[in-house]
Amino acid sequence: GRRCDAVAAPPRTTVQRVTEAILAKVAEHKTGKTLRVAETLSPADLATLLQALHTNRSTRRLDLDGCGVGDYGCGLLRDLLSANKRIAEIDLQMNQVTDAGARLLAQALPASGLMELHLARNLLTAAGAAALREAAEEQLRRTGLRVAFFGL
C-alpha cells in the first residue's frame, strides 16, 4: 500500500519574528488555519511574510492586530488577496490604516475570497469606509461572497 507522511497542521501559528523556520512552515502549508503575528514587523519582514503567503493553502485567517501594518502593509495585503483566494479573514485592528490603505484593500476585494475584515481603532473616515463598502458590493456581484466589516 501507499504510505502517507502528511502531518496535520496546527490550528494556529503565532509569529513573533519572520524566520526561515516560519517561512518554511508557510511554504509547506503547515501554518494552520490562523496565522497570528504577535509583534510589530519591519516593512521588509512584513513584505517577506505576505509574499510567502501568496501560495499558502493552509492559512484562512490572518491576525495582524496591532502590528503596525499601516497603509504600506495594505498595499501588500492587496497583492496577497489578489494572489490567494483562500484568505477569508484579516484582522487589521489598531494598525494606523488611513483612507489610502482602505482604497488599496478595496482594489483587491471584488475578486478576493475575503469574508471578514476587522478595522476597528484605525484612522479611517467615511471616505475610506465608502470605498470598502463599494468594493464589497462589487465582490458580491462577482463572487457571491459578502464580506463583513467590523469596526467601520
C-alpha positions as semicolon CSV with decimal commas, in nm:
position;residue;x (nm);y (nm);z (nm)
1;G;0,000;0,000;0,000
2;R;0,080;0,364;-0,017
3;R;0,232;0,534;0,284
4;C;0,120;0,883;0,378
5;D;0,365;1,102;0,567
6;A;0,133;1,403;0,589
7;V;0,131;1,573;0,925
8;A;-0,174;1,772;1,029
9;A;-0,113;2,144;1,056
10;P;-0,162;2,304;1,396
11;P;-0,482;2,507;1,434
12;R;-0,278;2,828;1,468
13;T;0,076;2,956;1,420
14;T;0,199;3,262;1,609
15;V;0,477;3,468;1,453
16;Q;0,698;3,695;1,663
17;R;0,977;3,726;1,407
18;V;0,995;3,625;1,042
19;T;1,249;3,342;1,044
20;E;1,348;3,074;0,797
21;A;1,150;2,826;1,009
22;I;0,831;3,034;0,981
23;L;0,880;3,080;0,606
24;A;0,930;2,703;0,571
25;K;0,602;2,638;0,756
26;V;0,426;2,881;0,521
27;A;0,582;2,718;0,213
28;E;0,489;2,369;0,335
29;H;0,129;2,474;0,414
30;K;0,175;2,391;0,782
31;T;0,065;2,721;0,936
32;G;-0,281;2,604;1,036
33;K;-0,599;2,799;0,969
34;T;-0,487;3,107;1,164
35;L;-0,157;3,288;1,129
36;R;-0,118;3,539;1,412
37;V;0,156;3,799;1,410
38;A;0,226;3,885;1,773
39;E;0,480;4,165;1,728
40;T;0,527;4,468;1,507
41;L;0,714;4,358;1,196
42;S;0,952;4,573;0,996
43;P;0,822;4,664;0,649
44;A;1,074;4,421;0,497
45;D;0,967;4,133;0,726
46;L;0,600;4,205;0,661
47;A;0,666;4,204;0,285
48;T;0,857;3,874;0,310
49;L;0,584;3,705;0,515
50;L;0,293;3,824;0,299
51;Q;0,478;3,733;-0,021
52;A;0,533;3,382;0,117
53;L;0,158;3,353;0,183
54;H;0,074;3,408;-0,186
55;T;0,080;3,032;-0,249
56;N;-0,002;2,905;0,103
57;R;-0,302;2,670;0,116
58;S;-0,349;2,629;0,491
59;T;-0,397;2,982;0,625
60;R;-0,752;3,116;0,612
61;R;-0,731;3,381;0,888
62;L;-0,455;3,640;0,915
63;D;-0,439;3,814;1,254
64;L;-0,233;4,133;1,228
65;D;-0,398;4,317;1,520
66;G;-0,171;4,597;1,641
67;C;0,126;4,508;1,420
68;G;0,190;4,849;1,263
69;V;0,076;4,738;0,917
70;G;-0,027;5,090;0,807
71;D;-0,105;5,185;0,451
72;Y;0,216;5,027;0,320
73;G;0,101;4,689;0,452
74;C;-0,243;4,740;0,296
75;G;-0,071;4,752;-0,042
76;L;0,100;4,421;0,039
77;L;-0,234;4,276;0,154
78;R;-0,395;4,391;-0,171
79;D;-0,137;4,186;-0,360
80;L;-0,188;3,887;-0,127
81;L;-0,568;3,895;-0,168
82;S;-0,527;3,906;-0,545
83;A;-0,298;3,602;-0,539
84;N;-0,450;3,387;-0,262
85;K;-0,828;3,342;-0,268
86;R;-0,815;3,120;0,044
87;I;-0,761;3,414;0,279
88;A;-1,110;3,460;0,426
89;E;-1,046;3,683;0,727
90;I;-0,798;3,959;0,810
91;D;-0,776;4,138;1,144
92;L;-0,623;4,483;1,097
93;Q;-0,736;4,648;1,421
94;M;-0,504;4,918;1,561
95;N;-0,275;4,944;1,256
96;Q;-0,280;5,315;1,161
97;V;-0,472;5,233;0,841
98;T;-0,599;5,551;0,671
99;D;-0,835;5,606;0,380
100;A;-0,541;5,548;0,144
101;G;-0,493;5,198;0,291
102;A;-0,866;5,131;0,268
103;R;-0,859;5,221;-0,102
104;L;-0,570;4,977;-0,156
105;L;-0,764;4,696;0,014
106;A;-1,074;4,789;-0,186
107;Q;-0,884;4,731;-0,511
108;A;-0,844;4,359;-0,434
109;L;-1,174;4,299;-0,259
110;P;-1,404;4,236;-0,559
111;A;-1,215;3,926;-0,681
112;S;-1,098;3,802;-0,339
113;G;-1,225;3,529;-0,111
114;L;-1,230;3,766;0,188
115;M;-1,536;3,729;0,410
116;E;-1,433;3,926;0,723
117;L;-1,225;4,239;0,762
118;H;-1,164;4,384;1,109
119;L;-1,069;4,752;1,104
120;A;-1,154;4,893;1,448
121;R;-0,931;5,161;1,603
122;N;-0,770;5,280;1,279
123;L;-0,762;5,624;1,114
124;L;-1,044;5,572;0,863
125;T;-1,300;5,834;0,771
126;A;-1,632;5,796;0,593
127;A;-1,447;5,811;0,258
128;G;-1,237;5,502;0,336
129;A;-1,540;5,314;0,465
130;A;-1,734;5,406;0,150
131;A;-1,455;5,274;-0,075
132;L;-1,460;4,941;0,109
133;R;-1,839;4,911;0,105
134;E;-1,849;4,988;-0,269
135;A;-1,584;4,720;-0,332
136;A;-1,784;4,476;-0,118
137;E;-2,089;4,527;-0,338
138;E;-1,876;4,451;-0,645
139;Q;-1,740;4,141;-0,469
140;L;-2,095;4,021;-0,403
141;R;-2,186;4,069;-0,770
142;R;-1,873;3,889;-0,895
143;T;-1,829;3,604;-0,648
144;G;-2,150;3,575;-0,449
145;L;-1,947;3,631;-0,130
146;R;-2,049;3,900;0,114
147;V;-1,768;4,046;0,321
148;A;-1,849;4,151;0,677
149;F;-1,676;4,458;0,811
150;F;-1,608;4,502;1,180
151;G;-1,511;4,839;1,324
152;L;-1,614;5,056;1,026
